[in-house]
């Protein structure tokens, strides 16, 4: 019984995780885009950062979602 209780506690404590997503961030404008967005495709290479991770991490780093593709 205690093994079952421990398993239930473990399952209840885990948060669902979303797989990492690829975004194209602009280090000048601080906007981030989906790779298929025209805003990402037209970005100057010197401003382009390919970022793989969560949307929340980018926002925590001071970036904002593109208003066109709204990633």
Secondary structure by P-SEA (a helix, b strand, c coil): caaaaaaaaaaaaccccccbbbbbbcccccccccccccccccccccccccccccaaaaaaacccccccccc
